[in-house]
Amino acid sequence: MLGEWLLIECVHEEPTVMAIGRKPVRLLPLQKVLRNETLKATRRLTNKVRRSGQRYEEVSRTRGEHLIAEPIVNATDRIYGIRIWVGHTEIEIPQPPRSGAWDWNLDKMTALFTDEIYDIYAVAPERRRTEITRMTALRHMTFAEDEGNALALALHADETTVYQDTWPIVRDDGIAREVNFCARGTTLDGQRFVSGLSIDVSAGRDEPAPPVPPLFSQAVLEAELDVPGVYHALVDPKTLIAHRWLGAEMPGIAWELTGDPDRDPALHSKDIPVARAMVRGLDGGPACGQLRLRGTSGGWVVVQVEAKRVLLTHDSDAVAVLVRLSHATSTE
């Protein structure tokens, strides 16, 4: 493992190995993965960086050893991970795979991203905001077979929750990559969070990941979504906040935080009772109606809504609402 960047996860107290180079590891304790001098050095560097919060570098000419440790912090400067490189002094140090820390606020249904996370997705500086909607956080993901399980876990996350997977993404520059991420349930300042790390595990740095033939379920979903003028979103039935778009975003609808409350995503206050009545009616089957959603111009856009209940997993309590949006008939 000499000469490979290690990604050490430390959202909770015990640090674990998350990746060796670009190869994901199933969050195993250090002693389960590392051996001998590499284990000793990794333990020492991890403890040092967690105490100081600072990058550390050490060169020993007598031992011919070069050590580097870099903290990976979340948006509030909590250390969630450490990049560690242990190698010989004569070895050229490779660039580490892009990685970063993030948080999902489960009570507000927003996400906190860092510049390192935005670098993974090649997001332009003017589009970067610390707090974003869940729809924005998931906008780069193309399709993941296990997405339902991940969203279901987030509904009931606590300190025992742990999850890890690799999902395909398309960056803002159009390049497809694969990102491995780990998530742990946390409590920060009295609010429930899912917190974790992400790492780009595709070969190279900016080369497209090899295309993978679609799964049957993916092909069926893409065919269902491919209807001109119709847009689909997955919505939380309790909060009426959307998890993410399925397919293209509906033009003219505000779904990203702007910092201006008059332009942020919203459902018209007079239509909230209508939306909740539609959700209650889903026990008997699909429901239809018209709702006013905030437009990107700040006004209200009238949309036709068709909604039906879907299971995120086989657990009947893990549900979402699949919403079809169409025909923005008028604005106010």
PyMOL commands that set and color helices and strands:
alter all, ss='L'
color gray80, all
select helices_A, chain A and resi 30-33+36-52+115-120+125-127+134-137+147-155+216-225+269-284
alter helices_A, ss='H'
color red, helices_A
select strands_A, chain A and resi 5-9+16-20+23-29+56-60+65-73+79-88+99-105+110-113+131-133+162-170+176-188+191-200+230-235+242-246+287-294+300-311+319-326
alter strands_A, ss='S'
color yellow, strands_A
deselect
rebuild
show_as cartoon
